[in-house]
Amino acid sequence: MNLAPARAGNELIQPDATPKPGTAEPRRAHCQDPPSGESGNAAGSRPVMQLEHKPSKVLIVGCSGSGKTQYWTRYLLGSRARLKFVFDHEGEFAGRLKFRPATTLEQLATAAGRGWCVFDPARLYPGATPEAFAFFLDFAFTLSTQTGGRKLFACDELQAVTDTHTVSPELACVLETGRRYGLDFAAIAQQPNLVHNRVRNQATEVVTFQQMDPRAVDWCAAVGFDPAAVRGLAPGQYLARNLKTGGPAAGRVF
């Protein structure tokens, strides 16, 4: 199966080689700046590096059923990003919002052109979710180098597709180099200690719902939350903190 180039707005999408369904071969991240003298987009009409971009990397944590998915969903819907990449490995986001997820590369290219690129990897990567995550990170990063404006990469249950021992080149690319191309990040995890510290250290904002695990609470305390307040949050209540400015916030989603 070959994928002909498709367009996202006025930009040409040039996906990498098509993965063979079921094989989930590892991807090599395209963590490179456009060559000197080139813009990096297909048309060559303007540079896509956005060195003035102020990155937003939001980590949302909390016990199961505490309200973090509702917060994350509202965050995505309210985002002004021109292109939103959602890794929907459990199929819940598309089902909840009645979106039609992309399950093939042709559908991914079409979805990117419409602004919402929701990827359900079950068809292309059956039983290989971490490899699917690496592929989609690479897809999002590559497309972001070709398009201007703010983009957003989002993932639910991050601890299910990553581990605390290593960070894949593709995830590192999005977190550490994506800012150059206007690519932001928003993810959910049940506990911050289930996420690699290299990911946690990239967060610009943390939103916590109730946490009871001592290690999770300790990390929340380390970034400025009151441990007793974190433990005492009722279902639907959250605390938030901008780690750059220290600004606190609080609220509820239900």
N, C-alpha and C positions, 0 to 999 in steps of 0.2 A: 504494500500500500504506500503510495507516494502522495505527499501533500503539496499541492500547488500553492504558491504564495497567495495570501489573502491580504486584505487591507483592513487596518484599524483606523477609522477616520481617514486622514490623508496619508497615513504611514503604511509602509509595506511590511508585513510580517514575514520573517524568514525563519521558520522553526528549524530546529536541528533535525538530524536523521530520525525517521520514524522508529520508535521502539517496537520490537516484535511482541505482539500480545502474549502474555504469559511468561515471557523471558525476563523482563524487568532488568535489562542490562544497566550497570551503573553509568551515570552521566558525568561528563567533565564540565565543571562550571565555566562559564564564559566571563570570568572575573578579569576583564581587561578593558582599559580605556580605548576609545576609538584611536586608530593610528593618527600620528601627527599630520595635520593638514586636511583631515577628513572630519566630517560632522558625525559619523557613526549612524546616521539614519539612511534609509534606502534612497530617498530623493536627494540627499546631500544638500538640502536647502538651508539648514540651520543646525547649529550645534545642539546636542541634547544634554551635555553636562550642565548641572544646575548647582554650582558651587555655593549659591546663596540660599539653597534650600535648607530650611530648619527641620531636621528629621523628627518624626514622631514614632516612637516604638513603645507600644502599650502592652503590658503584661497584666492579664486579668486572672486572679487566682481565687480559689474558694472551694469549700466542700461541695460534694454532689448535692444538687437541688437547692443550692443557696441563692441562685439568681444570676450567676456569672454569664451563662449563655444568653439570657435576655439582655443583659447589659451589652455584651459583645455584638449581638444582632442589631440593637438600636444604634450602637456606635457605627457599624458598617452602613446602615441605612442613612445615618446623618452625615457621613463623611462626604466632603466635597471633592474627593479624588475623582479624576476623570476616568480612571480605569481601576477596577477592583478585582483582584485575584483571590478567590476563595477556595481553599483546599477542603473539599467536603467529603472526607474519607469515610464518614459514617452515614452520609446521605441525608442527614437531618436538616441542614440549612436549606437545601433546595426544597425538601418536603414541607418544611415549616412555612416558607414564603411562597410556595407553589412556583418556584423557578424550574425551568428545564435545565438540568445540569449538562455540561459537556462531557461526553464519554469517549470521543474520538478526537484525533488531531484536527480533522476538518471542522468539527463542532467547536473546538477550542479557538480556532482562528476566527470563526464567525462570532462567537461570544465576545471575544476581545474587541471586535469592531463595534459592539453594542454597549460596551462600558462595564458589563458584569461578566466576569469569566469564572464561573463556578464549575470546578472540576471534580467529578466523581470518578475515582480511579479503578473501580471494580472491574471494568471491562478490559482496559489496557494492561492493568497490573493486578490480576487476581491473586490474592494471597501474598502480595509483595508491597504492602503499604509504604514502608520506608523508602523503597526505590521509587515508588510513584511520587512521594513527597520531594525527593531529590530532582526528579524530572520536572515537576511543576515549578519548583523554585528556579530551576535553570530557565524554564520557559518564561517565567515572569521577569526575571532579571534581564534576559536577552531582549525581550520586547521593550522593557523599560529603557534600555540604552538606545532604542530606535524612536522613542516617542517622548515628547515634551510634556510638561505639566505634572501634577501630583498623581502618584499611583499608590495603591495600598495592597499589601499582601496579608492575608488573614488565614488563620488556622485554629480550629477547635481541638481541644484535647492534645496539646502539643506534646505532652509526655508520652503519648501513644505512638508517636512517629519519630521521636528522638530519644537519646539516653543521656545519662549524666557523665559518661566517660569520654565521648568524642563529639565534635561538631563537624558535620559534613562540609565539604568545600562549597556546596551549593547554598547551604544555610548561612555560612560565613559570608558568602558573597552578598546575599540580600541584606544581612544585618550590618556589615561593615563597609560595603562599597555601594549599596543601593542608594544611600543618601546623595551620591553624586548625580544620580539620575532621577531624583524625586520619588524614590520608592520607599514608602513607609511600611510599618509592620504592626500587626495587632493579633495577639494570640491568647488563648485560654489554656490554663493548666490547673489541675486539681490542687497541687501544692508547688510552691516555688522551688523547694528542694528536690523535686523530681525533674527539674530542668537544669541543663548544664550552666555552670556559672558564667561561661562566656556569653551565653544568651541573656542571662539575668543582668550582666554588667552593661549590656547594650540598652536596657530599658530606660526610657526617658520619663515614663509614667507608670505607676503601679496602682492597680485597683484591686482591693481585697474584700472579699466577702468573708463569712465566718471561716476561721481556721482553728482547728483543735490540736493538730499534730504539733508536738513541741518544736521540732526542727522547722516546720513551716512558720510557726509563730515567732521563733527566734529570728528568722530572716526578715520577717515583716518588721520586727522591732529594730533590726539593724539598719533598715532604710527609713526609719522615722515614725513608725506607727506605735501606738500604745498597745502593748500585748493584751492587757485586760479588755480593751475596747474591741480588739480583733476577735477574741474568744467570745465576747458578749454580743456580737452582732446577731440580730434576729434574721430569719429567712427573708431575703429580698433587700436587706440593708447592706450598704457598702461604705468603705472609706477609700479615698484616693489621695495620691500624693504625686506632685510633679517633682521628679528627682533632680531636675536642673535648677528649679527655683525654690523648692521646698514648700510650695503652696499646697495646702491641704484642701480637701473637699469631702463631702459626705452626702448620701442620698439613699434612695430606695428605688427598686424597679417593680416591686409589687408589695 
